[in-house]
């Protein structure tokens, strides 16, 4: 008998045998599922308090059974026919043991990535009542949810005819150009207003790199100088006509703007030019979507995309409503725009809830590090500054390092032993960029908490880049947004091996600012001096202080727990008397409540 996949450790043999019996069930070709299968899956899911997933082909044969935890289930590699214009031929039927049949963000992400025929979730909010939700693709990056249904309602759906209709719709979209071509040809548009912090040519050059990273072929560039962007078209009407002519000459099918467009500007430009219009924010979000590999990373990118798309929904296209009236309880009375907006808001809420759980897990890990007093060093910097290469050079982490923008999205943490014998942690983080979308900063807050909680920041700068000072400033702006710009920091000028003649003199001038180092992560030069400086910074990373917190400001106690480590807490008549280990970066704030200077802790002692 075929084996049950997923996490089966600790499952009793009798229950494992019942899970294996699911392979013996079959589904009629014209049904999504059977009542027998639904009942068996729900019973097992309730007993185990875990998600149970069954994968079936179009002949109704069960090809895989997988067991997850109480919140999610790992996806096995299920063979199916996949393509941009066709579905895999595999349906995923899984349970939600908590009683909520609503599809999660991870469910929808799996539907999109693996192109399932349909994603079905089963739940039993009451023992005698089973409810189902379904989701299915309706376009390249579009899907539709329907339900909740009873099991009887879902089994009555003519599955074969429905799937045939759905694949015809996808094929029509492909023929009409809804599906993105293999290689897109783009024109880049930049606007100089006099308030730009970057040179326009340098900014457009970076935009071209972003486009190439996204797999787009750049065919030409258009520039314009104005006092301010046009409210309706961003650029002037005359420049729009020039752009339309150049687009025809270059046979471009997409136009990319170097700034974020308003929904009105984007819509007006699409009407005037007749091609897809995207802005810098959408381009960066697309790259992040391509590069995200972990479940957490995918959720964060999807959250950013949803927040970006919500104000841009205009009710265009009727594809999502073509199938809705025939299979669900919701008829055509609700407009397509209202449905889309509601769906996006629901998805945002679901993703935020899932990311909250991720954040809680990360906070537990950080608390363990804090309890163990292991210093955390976060590598921050502009994208493609060489942070991953530096992490590999310092720790032998083996992280993928490419000469591409946003090669790293998922954080990597590795330990290293300093020359003084102390063990510390280095954490690689996502690279920053000028005009970094606020949606991304907000969405990646769980990941960027590594920066917030770090004891020391290594700001990595590409010393060979012509815009290094502007890149450095762009990073500082993001650090300010995260409210960590005042943390202890070392400035690391990387890629010394790429510098041209005369450039070292420029960097030497920059090094005079102090706490700055010139290294080559690729050739591993200058690293010993850098590690010695790190050791000097972290050996005295906290001080022991006795504080008295006024009862009128009792909320300060919670803040103190977040900033440092409370060792003694007593409630005295004059206030809350506390002894705590306070990081040096936070000491200026807490000094106003200090009543006695303690001796330095072990981390403050001089290390031979």
Residue pairs with C-beta under 8 A, 6 or more apart in sequence:
1 20
1 23
2 20
2 23
2 64
2 65
3 20
4 16
4 19
4 20
4 65
4 66
4 67
5 64
5 65
5 66
5 67
5 74
5 76
6 53
6 66
6 67
6 68
6 73
6 74
6 76
7 50
7 67
7 68
7 69
7 74
8 16
8 19
8 67
11 19
11 48
11 67
15 44
15 47
15 48
18 40
18 44
19 44
19 52
19 65
19 67
20 65
21 40
22 37
22 40
22 41
22 52
22 54
22 62
22 65
23 62
23 65
24 62
25 34
25 36
25 37
25 40
25 62
26 60
26 61
26 62
27 33
27 34
27 37
27 56
27 60
28 34
28 60
29 58
29 59
29 60
29 159
29 160
30 158
30 159
30 160
30 161
31 60
31 155
31 157
31 159
32 91
32 93
32 118
32 120
32 134
32 154
32 155
32 157
32 159
33 56
33 93
33 120
33 151
33 154
33 155
34 155
35 151
35 152
35 155
37 54
37 93
38 93
38 122
38 130
38 132
38 151
39 130
39 151
41 52
41 54
41 93
41 94
41 95
41 122
42 95
42 122
42 123
42 124
42 130
44 52
45 51
45 52
45 95
45 96
45 97
45 122
46 97
46 124
48 67
48 97
49 70
49 97
50 67
50 68
50 69
50 70
50 73
50 97
51 67
51 68
51 69
51 70
51 71
51 72
51 73
51 94
51 95
51 96
51 97
52 65
52 66
52 67
52 68
52 73
52 94
52 95
53 64
53 65
53 66
53 67
53 68
53 73
53 75
53 92
53 93
53 94
53 95
54 62
54 64
54 65
54 92
54 93
54 94
55 62
55 63
55 64
55 65
55 66
55 76
55 78
55 90
55 91
55 92
55 93
56 62
56 63
56 90
56 91
56 93
57 63
57 80
57 89
57 90
58 89
58 117
58 160
58 163
63 78
63 79
63 90
64 76
64 78
66 73
66 74
66 75
66 76
67 73
68 74
70 97
70 98
71 357
72 104
72 106
72 295
73 94
75 92
75 110
75 114
78 88
78 90
78 114
80 88
80 89
80 90
80 114
80 115
81 87
81 88
81 89
82 88
82 114
82 115
83 115
84 140
84 174
84 179
84 180
85 170
85 171
85 173
85 174
85 179
86 115
86 167
86 170
86 171
87 115
87 116
87 117
87 137
87 163
87 166
87 167
87 170
88 114
88 115
88 116
88 117
89 117
90 114
90 116
90 117
91 116
91 117
91 118
91 119
91 120
92 110
92 111
92 114
92 116
92 118
92 119
92 120
93 120
93 122
94 107
94 119
94 120
94 121
94 122
95 121
95 122
95 123
96 102
96 121
96 122
96 123
97 123
98 123
99 123
99 124
99 125
100 123
100 125
101 121
101 122
101 123
101 125
101 131
101 132
101 133
101 147
101 148
102 121
102 133
102 346
102 350
103 119
103 121
103 133
103 135
103 145
103 350
104 350
104 354
105 299
105 302
105 303
105 347
105 350
105 351
105 354
106 295
106 299
106 354
107 119
107 121
107 135
108 119
108 135
108 143
108 145
108 347
109 295
109 298
109 299
109 302
110 116
110 119
111 119
111 135
111 136
111 137
111 143
112 137
112 141
112 143
115 137
116 136
117 136
117 163
117 166
118 134
118 135
118 136
118 163
119 134
119 135
119 136
120 132
120 133
120 134
120 154
121 132
121 133
121 134
122 130
122 131
122 132
122 151
123 130
123 131
123 132
124 130
124 131
125 131
129 150
130 150
130 151
131 147
131 148
131 149
131 150
132 147
132 148
132 149
132 150
132 151
132 153
132 154
133 145
133 146
133 147
133 148
133 149
134 145
134 146
134 147
134 149
134 154
135 143
135 144
135 145
135 146
136 143
136 144
136 166
136 323
137 143
137 166
137 170
138 144
138 166
138 169
138 170
138 319
138 320
138 322
138 323
139 170
139 173
139 178
139 179
139 317
139 319
140 173
140 178
140 179
140 180
142 319
142 320
144 320
144 323
144 324
145 343
146 324
146 327
146 328
146 329
146 330
147 328
147 329
149 328
149 329
157 327
162 323
162 326
162 327
165 323
166 323
169 319
169 322
169 323
173 179
173 319
181 253
183 215
183 216
183 217
184 215
184 216
184 217
184 253
184 254
185 216
185 217
185 219
185 250
185 251
185 252
185 253
185 254
186 211
186 216
186 217
186 218
186 219
186 252
186 253
186 254
186 255
186 256
187 218
187 219
187 220
187 221
187 222
187 243
187 246
187 247
187 250
187 252
187 254
187 255
187 256
188 204
188 207
188 208
188 211
188 218
188 220
188 221
188 222
188 255
188 256
188 258
189 221
189 222
189 223
189 224
189 235
189 243
189 255
189 256
189 257
189 258
190 200
190 203
190 204
190 207
190 221
190 222
190 223
190 224
190 257
190 258
191 200
191 223
191 224
191 225
191 226
191 229
191 234
191 235
191 257
191 258
191 259
192 200
192 223
192 224
192 225
192 226
193 225
193 226
193 227
193 228
193 229
194 227
196 203
197 434
197 470
197 473
197 474
198 434
198 467
198 470
199 467
199 470
200 223
200 258
202 466
202 467
202 470
203 258
203 434
204 221
204 223
204 258
206 433
206 434
207 256
207 258
207 280
207 283
208 218
208 221
209 405
210 280
210 283
210 284
210 287
210 405
211 217
211 218
211 256
211 283
212 218
213 287
213 404
213 405
213 406
214 283
214 286
214 287
214 290
215 290
216 254
216 256
219 250
219 251
219 252
220 246
220 250
220 252
222 239
222 242
222 243
222 246
224 235
224 236
224 239
226 235
226 236
229 235
229 259
229 265
230 236
230 237
230 265
231 264
231 265
232 264
232 265
232 268
233 240
233 265
233 268
233 269
233 272
234 257
234 259
234 261
234 265
234 269
235 243
240 269
240 272
240 273
243 255
243 273
244 272
244 273
246 252
247 255
247 273
247 275
252 275
253 275
253 276
254 275
254 276
254 277
254 278
255 269
255 273
255 275
255 276
255 277
255 278
256 278
256 279
256 280
256 283
257 277
257 278
257 279
257 280
258 280
259 279
259 280
259 435
260 279
260 280
260 281
260 435
260 437
261 269
261 277
261 279
263 311
263 312
263 314
266 277
266 279
266 312
267 314
269 277
270 276
270 277
278 286
280 435
281 308
281 435
281 437
281 439
282 308
284 406
284 433
284 436
284 437
284 440
285 301
285 304
285 305
285 308
285 437
285 439
285 440
287 405
287 406
288 301
288 304
288 406
288 409
288 440
289 298
289 301
289 302
289 305
291 297
291 406
291 407
291 409
292 298
292 300
292 301
292 409
292 410
293 409
293 410
294 410
296 355
296 358
296 410
296 446
296 447
297 409
297 410
297 447
299 351
299 354
299 355
299 358
300 355
300 443
300 444
300 446
300 447
301 409
301 443
302 347
302 351
303 348
303 351
303 352
303 355
303 439
303 443
304 437
304 439
304 440
304 442
304 443
304 444
305 439
306 344
306 347
306 348
306 351
307 348
307 439
307 442
307 443
308 437
308 439
309 344
310 341
310 344
310 345
310 348
313 337
313 340
313 341
313 344
314 337
315 335
315 336
315 337
315 340
317 336
318 336
320 336
320 339
320 340
321 332
321 336
321 339
324 330
324 331
324 332
324 339
325 331
325 332
330 339
355 443
355 446
358 446
359 445
359 446
359 449
362 446
362 449
363 449
366 376
366 449
366 453
369 376
369 425
370 565
371 565
373 603
374 415
374 423
374 424
374 425
375 422
375 424
375 425
375 455
375 456
375 538
375 541
376 413
376 424
376 425
376 427
376 450
376 453
376 454
376 455
376 456
377 424
377 425
377 426
377 427
377 454
377 455
377 456
377 457
377 458
377 534
377 538
378 426
378 427
378 429
378 450
378 451
378 454
378 456
378 457
378 458
379 387
379 390
379 391
379 426
379 427
379 428
379 429
379 457
379 458
379 460
380 387
380 429
380 432
380 451
380 457
380 458
380 459
380 460
380 475
380 479
381 387
381 431
381 432
381 458
381 459
381 460
381 461
381 462
381 475
381 492
382 431
382 432
382 433
382 460
382 461
382 462
382 465
382 471
382 472
382 474
382 475
383 405
383 406
383 431
383 432
383 433
384 403
384 404
384 405
384 406
384 407
384 431
384 462
385 431
385 460
385 461
385 462
385 471
385 494
385 495
386 401
386 460
386 462
386 494
386 495
386 521
386 522
387 408
387 428
387 429
387 431
387 460
388 399
388 400
388 401
388 407
388 408
388 412
388 428
389 401
389 494
389 521
389 522
390 458
390 460
390 492
390 494
390 519
390 521
391 397
391 399
391 412
391 414
391 426
391 428
392 398
392 399
392 401
392 521
393 521
393 522
393 524
393 527
394 416
394 426
394 527
394 531
395 414
395 415
395 416
395 426
396 414
397 412
397 414
397 426
397 428
399 408
399 412
399 428
400 407
400 408
401 407
401 408
405 431
405 433
406 430
406 431
406 433
408 428
408 429
408 430
408 431
409 430
410 447
411 427
411 428
411 429
411 430
411 447
411 450
412 427
412 428
413 425
413 426
413 427
413 428
413 450
414 425
414 426
415 423
415 424
415 425
415 426
416 423
416 424
416 425
416 426
416 531
417 423
418 424
418 531
418 534
418 535
418 538
419 528
419 531
419 532
419 535
420 535
420 539
420 607
420 608
421 607
422 535
422 538
422 539
422 607
424 534
424 538
426 458
427 450
427 454
429 447
429 448
429 450
429 451
430 444
430 447
430 448
432 474
432 475
432 478
433 474
434 470
434 471
434 474
436 474
436 478
441 448
441 478
441 481
441 482
448 482
451 457
451 479
451 482
451 484
452 482
452 483
452 484
454 484
454 487
455 488
455 538
455 541
455 583
456 487
456 488
456 489
456 490
456 534
456 537
456 538
456 541
457 479
457 484
457 487
457 488
457 489
457 490
458 489
458 490
458 492
458 534
459 472
459 475
459 489
459 490
459 491
459 492
460 492
460 494
461 468
461 471
461 472
461 491
461 492
461 493
461 494
462 468
462 471
462 494
462 495
463 493
463 494
463 495
463 496
463 498
463 499
463 503
463 507
463 518
464 495
464 496
464 498
464 499
464 500
464 503
465 471
465 495
468 493
472 491
476 485
479 485
479 487
486 585
487 585
488 537
488 541
488 584
488 585
489 515
490 515
490 516
490 517
490 530
490 533
490 534
490 537
491 510
491 513
491 515
491 516
491 517
492 516
492 517
492 519
492 530
493 507
493 510
493 511
493 516
493 517
493 518
493 519
494 519
494 520
494 521
495 520
495 521
495 522
496 504
496 507
496 518
496 519
496 520
496 525
496 526
497 520
497 522
497 523
497 525
499 507
504 518
507 518
510 516
511 517
511 518
515 533
517 526
517 529
517 530
517 533
518 526
519 525
519 526
519 527
519 530
520 526
521 527
535 607
538 603
539 603
539 604
539 605
539 606
539 607
540 584
540 600
540 603
540 604
541 583
541 584
541 603
542 564
542 565
542 581
542 582
542 583
542 584
542 601
542 603
542 604
543 581
543 582
543 584
543 587
543 598
543 600
543 601
543 604
544 579
544 580
544 581
544 582
544 598
544 599
544 600
544 601
545 579
545 580
545 582
545 587
545 590
545 591
545 594
545 596
545 597
545 598
546 577
546 578
546 579
546 594
546 595
546 596
546 597
546 598
547 560
547 577
547 578
547 579
547 580
547 590
547 593
547 594
547 595
548 572
548 574
548 575
548 576
548 577
548 578
548 593
548 595
549 556
549 557
549 560
549 575
549 576
549 578
549 593
550 556
550 575
550 576
551 575
551 576
554 576
556 593
557 566
557 569
557 576
557 578
560 566
560 578
560 580
560 582
560 590
563 582
563 583
563 586
563 590
564 580
564 581
564 582
564 583
564 586
565 580
565 581
566 578
566 579
566 580
567 579
567 580
567 581
568 577
568 578
568 579
569 576
569 577
569 578
569 579
570 576
570 577
570 578
571 577
577 595
579 598
580 590
581 601
582 590
